[in-house]
Amino acid sequence: MSTSPAAPRNRKRRRVNANRVGILAMSDLDAWPCLNEQILAATLSTWISPVYAHYEVSIDRHTKSPTRPNGSIDPEVPDYMEFKFTCKTDPSHSPVYRRRNDTKRGTGNLLIIRRFNKSYKHTTSDRNANTQVDSDDSDVSNDEWPPENSPAEPNKGNSAIETYLRGEPIHREVVKKVRGPLGYWELQLAVNPCPELAQFAIDYLSAPASSVDVERAFSCSRLMTKHIQHQMSTDTFGAKMALKSWYKTPLLPDVSDIASLLANRPPTPSSEN
């Protein structure tokens, strides 16, 4: 069960992708002689999601050195290519990597991983583990946000969120037995070896009512779902704000006035149908 809404499958786009030509149709080994700029230009022309505007995209080329049966090692040969996504607005955000021929997983996870790493990177469990050091070592800093030049520590949050997003969705019957998604993650918070992931999901699901879309608040101002998927539409919110502005004024001094106003409201075309 992903914390982002599942994107509907676009069958037409899948058929187009299956008929790729030129560099797009090449394997990593066949495209190896091409320049990075050529590969990026061909690939970026097929990426239509607005999320890519938030990232600088580069290519990392990985090689390998095969070992012969006699133990000798051959010179390095091409292995695979990887896209590296670096956030433009948050340089401290860890880059996100995607295999060149494995970008079909979509782009929604890029923002989810960024949000998780930024807000839940330094958790209580991580800090407790980091404090198990020699108490006589005066050089160890207790600062929650270490300087950029400090030694990098392994971050299990990165692998946890990416492993979760790559996993299979939780069956709906399992979620139903624990009273819905919020109940599922509350249970996971108690038993999950990665409580940061469960807390991230709980914070997302239990966000208080607001005029700001939940997805917009949690995805750094990017709206990932339409208004029709929310319990309160834009028109409903606007009407509530208008009534609240006039409530307890000479025009609307009492709730009964609002009730009579709504009762005498002419039916809309949609309600007549």
Backbone bond lengths (Angstrom), bond angles and torsions (degrees), N, CA, C in turn:
res aa  C-N    CA-C-N  psi(-1)  N-CA   C-N-CA  omega(-1)  CA-C   N-CA-C  phi
1 M - - - 1.472 - - 1.517 108.23 -
2 S 1.277 115.65 116.08 1.461 120.69 -175.70 1.515 110.82 -89.91
3 T 1.355 115.30 150.38 1.461 119.63 177.74 1.509 112.48 -79.02
4 S 1.344 117.67 -4.17 1.457 119.60 175.28 1.513 109.00 -113.30
5 P 1.355 117.31 147.83 1.445 119.38 179.95 1.509 111.56 -63.23
6 A 1.313 116.40 138.45 1.455 120.57 -179.09 1.523 109.50 -67.88
7 A 1.326 115.23 131.28 1.459 119.38 179.38 1.522 109.45 -77.38
8 P 1.326 118.40 135.91 1.462 120.00 178.69 1.510 110.99 -64.34
9 R 1.305 116.38 142.25 1.454 120.95 -178.58 1.524 110.24 -73.46
10 N 1.286 114.38 130.62 1.448 120.39 179.02 1.520 107.71 -103.06
11 R 1.327 116.28 98.42 1.456 119.78 -174.78 1.523 111.87 -66.20
12 K 1.332 115.75 -35.33 1.450 118.41 179.63 1.511 110.80 -61.93
13 R 1.341 117.08 -43.28 1.458 120.33 -179.98 1.525 110.82 -65.65
14 R 1.336 117.23 -35.84 1.461 120.16 179.72 1.521 110.46 -64.72
15 R 1.345 117.61 -37.39 1.458 119.43 178.45 1.527 110.78 -67.53
16 V 1.349 115.57 -37.46 1.465 118.28 177.87 1.518 110.40 -64.57
17 N 1.335 117.80 -43.05 1.454 121.12 -179.67 1.518 111.59 -63.36
18 A 1.338 116.40 -30.40 1.461 119.47 -178.89 1.521 111.19 -70.77
19 N 1.329 118.01 -19.08 1.461 121.87 -178.33 1.525 111.01 -108.70
20 R 1.294 116.92 39.91 1.455 120.29 -179.90 1.519 110.42 -66.58
21 V 1.330 114.30 151.56 1.455 120.14 -179.54 1.519 108.29 -131.24
22 G 1.325 115.26 167.21 1.454 120.63 177.21 1.516 112.98 65.28
23 I 1.332 115.79 -139.08 1.463 121.06 -177.84 1.521 111.09 -62.00
24 L 1.326 117.37 -34.48 1.459 120.31 -178.05 1.520 111.88 -63.06
25 A 1.333 117.14 -28.63 1.460 120.52 -179.25 1.524 112.74 -85.43
26 M 1.326 117.64 -7.74 1.460 121.30 -176.94 1.520 111.55 -82.16
27 S 1.305 115.54 148.80 1.455 120.74 169.60 1.520 108.92 -75.17
28 D 1.323 116.60 172.70 1.466 119.42 179.35 1.521 111.40 -61.26
29 L 1.321 116.74 -38.98 1.468 119.83 -178.64 1.523 110.94 -68.65
30 D 1.335 116.91 -40.20 1.466 119.52 179.46 1.526 111.59 -68.63
31 A 1.340 116.51 -33.88 1.464 120.28 -178.33 1.521 112.66 -85.89
32 W 1.323 117.62 -2.27 1.469 120.78 -175.93 1.526 113.12 -57.24
33 P 1.347 120.85 -41.10 1.475 119.51 -179.86 1.530 113.47 -67.77
34 C 1.316 118.67 -17.22 1.468 120.92 -178.43 1.527 110.65 -72.11
35 L 1.311 115.80 152.21 1.456 120.73 176.63 1.528 110.22 -72.71
36 N 1.335 115.17 153.29 1.462 119.28 177.70 1.526 111.58 -58.61
37 E 1.337 115.95 -38.48 1.459 119.73 -179.43 1.524 111.22 -62.39
38 Q 1.337 116.68 -38.10 1.463 120.16 179.43 1.529 111.22 -67.47
39 I 1.323 116.17 -41.81 1.465 120.15 -179.79 1.522 110.49 -66.09
40 L 1.338 116.42 -43.37 1.461 119.96 -179.78 1.528 111.45 -65.47
41 A 1.330 116.78 -41.38 1.466 119.85 -179.70 1.524 110.87 -61.56
42 A 1.332 116.12 -42.47 1.463 119.40 179.78 1.519 111.51 -67.85
43 T 1.329 116.59 -37.66 1.465 120.06 -177.17 1.516 111.78 -75.61
44 L 1.329 117.34 -44.30 1.464 120.88 -177.82 1.521 112.10 -62.90
45 S 1.323 117.12 -24.84 1.463 119.38 178.84 1.521 111.94 -68.25
46 T 1.331 117.47 -16.65 1.467 120.98 -179.79 1.521 112.47 -102.12
47 W 1.325 117.94 -6.92 1.468 121.47 -178.61 1.522 108.49 -93.60
48 I 1.316 116.45 113.29 1.460 120.73 -175.97 1.521 112.66 -108.29
49 S 1.322 118.02 -7.38 1.462 119.90 -178.29 1.528 110.33 -69.40
50 P 1.351 118.39 137.81 1.471 120.41 179.23 1.515 113.64 -68.91
51 V 1.327 118.01 -12.35 1.456 119.68 -177.75 1.524 111.58 -64.97
52 Y 1.341 117.45 -27.93 1.460 119.66 -178.11 1.525 112.39 -65.75
53 A 1.325 117.58 -19.17 1.464 120.13 178.86 1.520 111.77 -66.72
54 H 1.329 117.81 -18.29 1.462 121.63 -178.66 1.533 112.29 -88.35
55 Y 1.325 117.69 -1.30 1.459 120.11 -173.10 1.520 111.42 -129.57
56 E 1.334 113.95 145.44 1.453 121.03 166.25 1.525 106.89 -90.07
57 V 1.322 116.72 128.68 1.460 121.14 -175.90 1.520 109.09 -109.91
58 S 1.317 116.22 129.96 1.462 122.17 176.22 1.528 108.47 -134.97
59 I 1.306 116.03 174.31 1.467 121.20 -177.70 1.519 109.49 -119.27
60 D 1.310 116.27 130.21 1.461 122.89 171.75 1.524 108.24 -106.33
61 R 1.327 115.78 126.93 1.468 120.75 178.73 1.526 108.94 -101.77
62 H 1.316 116.17 128.69 1.457 121.77 -178.62 1.528 109.68 -111.28
63 T 1.309 114.75 135.77 1.463 120.94 179.01 1.524 109.94 -118.20
64 K 1.315 115.61 169.41 1.459 121.21 177.53 1.520 109.07 -142.25
65 S 1.316 115.93 158.08 1.464 121.81 179.56 1.522 108.32 -118.24
66 P 1.332 118.58 98.46 1.469 120.85 -178.12 1.526 111.68 -63.08
67 T 1.307 115.57 145.33 1.464 122.45 178.05 1.522 109.56 -106.03
68 R 1.329 117.02 127.81 1.458 121.62 -179.56 1.522 110.19 -80.32
69 P 1.349 116.98 163.03 1.478 119.74 179.03 1.524 113.79 -57.43
70 N 1.336 117.28 -29.34 1.463 119.72 -179.98 1.525 112.88 -81.03
71 G 1.336 116.93 1.27 1.457 120.20 177.74 1.507 114.66 96.64
72 S 1.318 118.16 -11.59 1.458 119.84 179.53 1.527 110.09 -75.35
73 I 1.323 115.11 151.65 1.461 121.43 -177.07 1.521 109.27 -108.77
74 D 1.314 115.83 126.30 1.457 121.10 178.27 1.522 110.44 -75.19
75 P 1.327 117.30 161.40 1.473 119.87 174.69 1.530 110.61 -60.73
76 E 1.314 115.28 160.61 1.459 120.19 -178.22 1.527 110.97 -63.19
77 V 1.319 114.51 139.37 1.463 121.42 178.02 1.533 108.02 -126.82
78 P 1.329 118.20 157.03 1.471 119.98 179.24 1.525 112.06 -59.81
79 D 1.321 115.91 143.50 1.464 121.02 178.77 1.533 110.56 -118.84
80 Y 1.342 117.51 -68.35 1.467 119.65 179.30 1.525 109.39 -157.68
81 M 1.320 115.44 165.58 1.467 122.81 177.25 1.524 109.77 -112.24
82 E 1.336 113.82 152.49 1.453 119.66 -177.17 1.523 109.13 -139.54
83 F 1.334 116.49 135.36 1.459 120.46 173.55 1.521 109.09 -83.69
84 K 1.328 115.74 135.81 1.461 122.15 178.71 1.524 108.39 -113.42
85 F 1.340 116.83 118.82 1.461 122.56 -179.32 1.526 108.88 -102.75
86 T 1.322 117.08 115.42 1.462 122.90 178.56 1.519 108.83 -111.87
87 C 1.320 116.26 125.40 1.467 120.98 -176.24 1.530 110.34 -67.93
88 K 1.321 117.20 131.34 1.460 121.51 -178.83 1.526 112.25 -74.08
89 T 1.334 116.93 -36.94 1.463 120.58 -173.87 1.511 113.72 -90.51
90 D 1.324 117.91 -9.39 1.466 120.77 -177.93 1.523 108.47 -139.43
91 P 1.338 117.78 83.61 1.468 120.35 -176.66 1.524 113.48 -60.14
92 S 1.345 117.70 -25.41 1.461 119.87 -178.99 1.516 112.42 -77.72
93 H 1.325 116.84 -9.26 1.460 120.26 -179.87 1.523 109.99 -70.81
94 S 1.327 116.01 133.39 1.457 120.37 -178.97 1.525 109.87 -64.25
95 P 1.326 117.62 137.25 1.467 119.62 179.24 1.527 111.21 -61.76
96 V 1.316 114.84 152.86 1.460 121.98 176.43 1.519 107.48 -110.26
97 Y 1.328 116.30 133.93 1.456 121.31 -176.58 1.524 110.34 -111.91
98 R 1.330 115.89 142.35 1.455 122.48 174.77 1.524 108.58 -138.39
99 R 1.318 116.26 134.56 1.459 119.36 174.18 1.530 109.71 -59.19
100 R 1.298 115.87 145.57 1.470 120.08 -176.88 1.522 111.45 -58.15
101 N 1.298 118.13 -40.65 1.461 121.37 -179.13 1.522 112.23 -99.69
102 D 1.334 116.81 22.04 1.461 120.06 -178.76 1.524 110.25 -134.14
103 T 1.321 116.78 41.34 1.466 120.64 178.04 1.522 111.61 -96.45
104 K 1.323 117.82 6.75 1.465 120.55 -179.02 1.518 111.95 -70.58
105 R 1.329 117.97 -9.53 1.463 120.02 179.86 1.520 112.05 -69.47
106 G 1.311 117.84 -10.29 1.460 119.67 176.26 1.516 111.67 97.17
107 T 1.337 115.29 -179.07 1.457 121.44 -174.60 1.515 113.61 -114.07
108 G 1.329 117.41 -11.47 1.460 119.43 -178.08 1.512 112.72 -59.58
109 N 1.336 116.99 -34.18 1.455 120.18 -178.25 1.523 112.47 -66.63
110 L 1.328 118.16 -24.63 1.461 119.93 179.96 1.521 110.61 -59.77
111 L 1.331 117.07 -45.82 1.457 120.55 -179.11 1.515 111.61 -71.69
112 I 1.336 117.10 -35.72 1.465 120.08 179.39 1.522 110.06 -64.95
113 I 1.329 116.94 -45.14 1.464 120.94 179.04 1.520 109.93 -63.10
114 R 1.343 116.85 -40.90 1.460 120.07 179.79 1.527 110.52 -62.52
115 R 1.340 116.41 -45.38 1.460 120.27 -178.64 1.520 111.04 -64.72
116 F 1.327 117.28 -41.60 1.463 121.26 -179.30 1.525 110.76 -64.28
117 N 1.323 117.02 -47.98 1.461 120.39 -178.06 1.524 111.90 -66.09
118 K 1.334 116.87 -34.02 1.461 119.92 -177.19 1.524 111.86 -74.85
119 S 1.337 117.67 -40.06 1.462 121.14 -173.57 1.513 114.01 -96.01
120 Y 1.332 117.95 -22.58 1.458 120.49 -173.61 1.524 112.08 -123.32
121 K 1.317 116.76 15.05 1.458 120.16 -176.47 1.512 111.43 -65.48
122 H 1.331 118.01 -46.19 1.465 122.84 -179.13 1.521 107.96 -101.42
123 T 1.317 116.18 87.54 1.458 121.54 -177.89 1.513 110.02 -96.62
124 T 1.332 115.05 171.73 1.460 120.39 -179.72 1.511 111.24 -61.69
125 S 1.339 116.45 -41.45 1.457 118.95 -178.21 1.513 111.31 -65.97
126 D 1.350 116.51 -38.70 1.461 119.05 177.96 1.518 110.86 -65.08
127 R 1.340 116.72 -41.81 1.454 119.54 -178.58 1.525 110.77 -67.65
128 N 1.327 117.09 -37.61 1.458 119.55 178.04 1.518 110.98 -64.27
129 A 1.336 116.34 -38.52 1.454 119.33 179.13 1.520 110.94 -68.53
130 N 1.327 116.49 -36.35 1.456 120.22 -178.38 1.525 112.56 -73.25
131 T 1.331 117.04 -20.51 1.460 119.63 -178.67 1.525 112.59 -84.24
132 Q 1.345 118.13 -2.71 1.450 120.82 178.71 1.526 109.45 -83.71
133 V 1.310 116.37 66.53 1.453 123.19 -179.57 1.511 108.04 -128.99
134 D 1.314 114.98 172.68 1.454 120.65 -179.48 1.522 109.71 -63.24
135 S 1.316 117.88 124.59 1.465 121.70 -176.96 1.513 111.96 -69.48
136 D 1.341 117.38 -16.27 1.457 119.95 -179.90 1.524 112.08 -83.18
137 D 1.324 117.27 -7.94 1.457 120.46 -177.99 1.518 108.82 -81.31
138 S 1.332 116.47 102.82 1.465 120.59 -175.85 1.516 112.30 -79.86
139 D 1.353 117.76 -9.54 1.451 119.78 -177.85 1.524 112.60 -83.20
140 V 1.321 117.43 -9.52 1.454 120.01 -178.10 1.518 109.23 -78.76
141 S 1.322 116.99 127.57 1.460 121.83 -179.32 1.516 110.44 -91.68
142 N 1.345 115.84 141.68 1.454 121.20 176.64 1.522 111.98 -94.10
143 D 1.309 116.29 7.91 1.453 119.99 -178.62 1.522 110.02 -66.80
144 E 1.339 115.80 131.97 1.462 119.92 -179.55 1.520 111.48 -66.84
145 W 1.328 116.84 -28.80 1.452 120.79 -178.99 1.534 108.65 -112.31
146 P 1.309 119.17 92.42 1.459 121.32 -177.05 1.520 110.70 -67.83
147 P 1.335 117.17 155.70 1.465 119.90 178.61 1.512 110.52 -64.13
148 E 1.345 114.14 159.49 1.458 119.02 -175.93 1.519 112.67 -64.90
149 N 1.341 117.39 -27.63 1.455 119.06 -177.58 1.523 112.55 -88.19
150 S 1.331 118.24 6.10 1.460 120.29 178.32 1.514 109.62 -76.51
151 P 1.347 118.65 155.95 1.463 120.65 -179.88 1.517 110.65 -59.59
152 A 1.310 115.43 136.87 1.461 119.79 179.88 1.519 110.00 -72.57
153 E 1.322 116.00 137.43 1.447 121.73 178.32 1.516 109.07 -104.88
154 P 1.328 117.20 148.60 1.457 118.84 178.52 1.516 110.70 -61.83
155 N 1.297 116.08 134.47 1.463 121.33 -176.65 1.514 108.80 -114.86
156 K 1.329 116.50 102.04 1.450 119.63 -178.99 1.519 111.42 -71.46
157 G 1.335 118.32 -14.99 1.448 120.04 178.40 1.520 112.06 -65.10
158 N 1.350 116.61 -37.58 1.447 119.70 179.89 1.517 111.23 -60.44
159 S 1.336 116.81 -49.94 1.449 120.09 -178.36 1.518 110.97 -68.59
160 A 1.328 117.63 -32.34 1.463 120.61 -177.98 1.523 111.19 -66.06
161 I 1.320 117.57 -48.74 1.457 119.70 -177.13 1.520 111.00 -69.11
162 E 1.326 118.31 -38.15 1.453 120.05 -179.30 1.522 111.33 -72.00
163 T 1.343 116.70 -37.94 1.462 119.65 176.17 1.518 110.66 -63.00
164 Y 1.320 116.29 -40.85 1.470 120.26 179.23 1.523 111.42 -63.74
165 L 1.321 116.90 -44.68 1.460 120.21 -177.90 1.521 111.86 -68.01
166 R 1.330 117.75 -26.45 1.459 120.39 177.95 1.525 112.32 -83.51
167 G 1.343 117.02 -14.01 1.455 120.47 -176.02 1.518 113.25 -76.00
168 E 1.338 114.46 172.82 1.455 120.77 178.60 1.530 110.18 -75.25
169 P 1.328 118.17 146.97 1.475 120.61 177.42 1.529 111.56 -61.94
170 I 1.331 116.15 146.25 1.457 121.14 176.64 1.529 108.60 -70.88
171 H 1.331 116.23 135.63 1.461 120.10 -178.05 1.521 110.29 -62.93
172 R 1.312 116.74 141.39 1.463 121.35 -175.79 1.521 112.17 -63.35
173 E 1.334 117.86 -28.95 1.466 119.81 178.76 1.526 110.82 -67.29
174 V 1.324 116.41 -36.04 1.465 120.29 177.57 1.523 110.02 -64.77
175 V 1.317 116.27 -43.10 1.467 120.63 179.41 1.524 110.53 -67.27
176 K 1.316 116.65 -36.95 1.466 120.73 -178.94 1.522 111.60 -65.52
177 K 1.328 117.87 -36.18 1.464 121.77 -178.16 1.526 112.20 -66.60
178 V 1.308 117.67 -24.33 1.472 120.85 -179.01 1.530 111.23 -106.64
179 R 1.330 116.61 24.06 1.462 123.15 173.12 1.532 112.81 69.21
180 G 1.301 116.54 37.98 1.448 119.90 171.61 1.520 114.41 98.76
181 P 1.339 117.10 179.45 1.466 121.62 -176.81 1.523 113.73 -58.68
182 L 1.341 117.29 -40.57 1.464 119.37 -178.54 1.521 110.66 -65.43
183 G 1.337 117.15 -42.18 1.458 119.98 176.95 1.515 112.21 -64.01
184 Y 1.323 116.59 -36.02 1.463 120.24 178.48 1.521 110.93 -62.66
185 W 1.332 116.34 -46.11 1.458 118.66 -176.92 1.525 112.19 -74.99
186 E 1.330 117.66 -27.40 1.462 119.32 173.47 1.519 110.53 -65.42
187 L 1.331 116.45 -37.05 1.466 120.12 174.98 1.521 110.72 -67.31
188 Q 1.331 116.43 -41.59 1.458 119.86 179.48 1.522 111.91 -64.89
189 L 1.323 116.82 -30.68 1.463 120.34 179.38 1.520 111.02 -62.37
190 A 1.342 116.75 -31.20 1.461 120.70 -178.56 1.523 112.66 -84.95
191 V 1.326 117.77 -29.82 1.468 120.10 -172.77 1.518 113.17 -115.06
192 N 1.326 117.73 -15.17 1.450 120.76 -174.49 1.525 110.80 -74.46
193 P 1.352 118.02 134.03 1.472 119.58 176.04 1.520 113.24 -67.58
194 C 1.321 117.47 -11.55 1.470 121.26 177.15 1.524 108.62 -120.67
195 P 1.347 118.13 79.41 1.469 119.60 -177.01 1.520 113.37 -64.78
196 E 1.345 118.08 -21.38 1.459 119.42 179.33 1.526 110.81 -60.98
197 L 1.335 116.18 -39.48 1.456 120.31 -179.64 1.522 110.89 -64.85
198 A 1.339 116.38 -43.69 1.465 120.24 178.79 1.524 111.02 -65.03
199 Q 1.332 117.17 -40.22 1.462 120.28 179.76 1.522 110.69 -65.62
200 F 1.312 116.60 -37.66 1.463 121.11 177.17 1.527 110.52 -60.11
201 A 1.332 116.68 -44.84 1.463 120.76 179.68 1.524 111.49 -67.06
202 I 1.339 117.14 -39.95 1.469 120.72 179.90 1.523 110.45 -64.60
203 D 1.323 117.18 -43.19 1.461 120.25 178.58 1.527 110.91 -61.42
204 Y 1.317 115.76 -37.33 1.461 120.31 179.97 1.525 110.98 -68.46
205 L 1.341 116.29 -44.34 1.463 120.76 -175.17 1.522 113.06 -76.76
206 S 1.331 117.15 -26.06 1.464 120.10 -175.35 1.523 112.57 -106.08
207 A 1.321 117.43 20.56 1.466 120.18 178.04 1.521 109.70 -60.03
208 P 1.334 118.60 135.01 1.472 120.59 -178.37 1.522 111.70 -65.63
209 A 1.323 114.93 159.31 1.462 120.54 179.82 1.522 109.88 -60.84
210 S 1.302 116.19 138.33 1.459 120.77 -177.18 1.511 108.82 -156.89
211 S 1.316 115.41 158.66 1.457 119.27 174.28 1.519 111.26 -72.78
212 V 1.330 116.95 -13.52 1.457 121.66 178.29 1.517 108.42 -88.77
213 D 1.313 117.19 131.38 1.450 120.82 178.68 1.520 110.16 -59.05
214 V 1.319 115.72 143.06 1.465 119.89 179.85 1.520 110.27 -59.82
215 E 1.338 116.65 -43.85 1.457 119.51 -179.78 1.527 111.45 -63.39
216 R 1.332 116.15 -37.01 1.467 119.02 179.80 1.520 110.71 -67.37
217 A 1.323 116.91 -37.29 1.461 120.80 -179.09 1.516 111.31 -70.01
218 F 1.335 117.44 -35.05 1.454 120.52 -175.04 1.525 113.24 -95.66
219 S 1.304 118.45 -7.17 1.458 120.23 -177.01 1.512 112.08 -117.39
220 C 1.334 116.76 23.80 1.463 121.22 176.13 1.527 110.98 58.92
221 S 1.339 115.53 51.17 1.463 124.17 172.30 1.514 114.26 77.53
222 R 1.308 118.72 11.42 1.462 119.38 175.36 1.521 109.31 -101.40
223 L 1.334 117.69 123.51 1.457 122.20 -179.26 1.521 108.80 -85.03
224 M 1.327 116.39 116.82 1.458 120.44 -174.92 1.528 113.25 -100.63
225 T 1.335 118.67 -10.87 1.456 120.67 177.64 1.519 109.25 -133.27
226 K 1.310 116.22 161.79 1.454 121.22 -179.62 1.524 110.20 -83.09
227 H 1.332 115.16 161.78 1.463 119.82 -179.36 1.516 111.65 -62.21
228 I 1.325 117.76 -27.88 1.453 119.97 -177.33 1.521 111.68 -65.87
229 Q 1.325 117.17 -17.39 1.454 120.86 179.95 1.518 112.19 -88.03
230 H 1.307 118.50 -0.87 1.455 121.82 178.84 1.519 109.91 -103.52
231 Q 1.322 116.57 156.27 1.456 120.75 -179.22 1.526 111.33 -71.55
232 M 1.289 118.03 -24.16 1.466 121.11 -179.36 1.522 108.94 -119.96
233 S 1.318 115.57 119.45 1.456 119.89 179.43 1.524 110.42 -80.77
234 T 1.310 115.64 170.07 1.459 120.36 177.98 1.527 111.21 -63.63
235 D 1.338 117.04 -40.15 1.470 120.48 179.46 1.523 111.35 -65.06
236 T 1.341 116.44 -41.15 1.466 119.72 179.25 1.518 110.75 -63.38
237 F 1.313 116.48 -42.95 1.457 120.05 179.43 1.526 110.92 -63.73
238 G 1.328 116.45 -42.17 1.461 119.45 178.45 1.516 112.29 -62.73
239 A 1.350 116.64 -39.87 1.465 120.04 178.76 1.520 111.26 -65.76
240 K 1.325 116.82 -41.21 1.463 120.02 179.88 1.529 110.92 -64.63
241 M 1.317 116.63 -40.39 1.457 119.48 178.55 1.529 110.98 -65.40
242 A 1.340 117.01 -37.95 1.465 120.11 179.55 1.522 111.12 -66.07
243 L 1.344 116.80 -44.08 1.464 120.01 179.00 1.523 111.24 -63.98
244 K 1.328 115.39 -40.30 1.462 118.43 -179.98 1.526 111.19 -65.50
245 S 1.322 116.78 -33.65 1.465 119.91 -179.43 1.524 111.69 -66.88
246 W 1.348 116.61 -33.56 1.468 120.33 -177.26 1.521 112.80 -97.06
247 Y 1.330 117.86 -8.34 1.464 120.28 -176.74 1.541 110.43 -67.46
248 K 1.328 115.99 139.93 1.462 124.51 -178.76 1.530 112.31 65.94
249 T 1.304 115.36 26.48 1.464 121.32 170.39 1.529 107.43 -108.92
250 P 1.333 119.46 169.59 1.474 119.93 178.83 1.525 113.94 -54.70
251 L 1.347 117.11 -25.55 1.463 119.14 179.66 1.528 112.36 -78.81
252 L 1.345 117.02 -36.21 1.470 121.90 179.65 1.522 108.85 -133.85
253 P 1.317 117.36 73.48 1.466 119.06 -175.43 1.514 114.00 -76.49
254 D 1.358 118.19 -18.92 1.455 119.50 -171.62 1.527 110.02 -143.35
255 V 1.341 114.81 161.89 1.460 119.70 179.33 1.521 111.02 -65.16
256 S 1.336 116.95 -32.27 1.464 120.13 -178.88 1.526 111.51 -61.86
257 D 1.334 116.10 -33.48 1.462 118.95 177.85 1.529 111.04 -65.59
258 I 1.331 115.42 -39.27 1.462 119.32 178.30 1.522 109.95 -66.37
259 A 1.345 116.92 -41.74 1.460 120.41 -179.91 1.526 111.28 -62.31
260 S 1.331 116.50 -43.27 1.468 119.28 179.16 1.520 111.42 -67.35
261 L 1.329 115.59 -34.57 1.461 119.40 178.07 1.522 110.87 -63.58
262 L 1.332 116.49 -43.07 1.459 120.43 179.38 1.523 111.40 -70.98
263 A 1.357 117.25 -34.39 1.465 120.39 -179.26 1.522 111.63 -67.16
264 N 1.323 116.73 -33.57 1.462 120.77 -178.69 1.520 112.91 -90.39
265 R 1.325 115.70 4.80 1.470 119.36 -178.77 1.525 109.63 -70.49
266 P 1.327 118.71 128.10 1.474 120.30 -179.86 1.520 110.70 -64.50
267 P 1.318 117.01 146.33 1.472 119.93 -179.54 1.515 111.50 -65.64
268 T 1.308 114.87 146.52 1.459 120.98 177.86 1.518 109.52 -85.17
269 P 1.314 118.31 159.68 1.476 120.22 178.58 1.516 112.98 -55.65
270 S 1.336 117.41 -35.92 1.463 120.10 -178.86 1.508 111.42 -67.90
271 S 1.370 117.72 -36.34 1.451 120.40 -179.62 1.512 111.97 -72.37
272 E 1.368 117.54 -28.37 1.452 119.78 177.93 1.512 111.57 -68.26
273 N 1.334 115.14 -31.05 1.453 118.78 177.61 1.507 109.49 -79.74
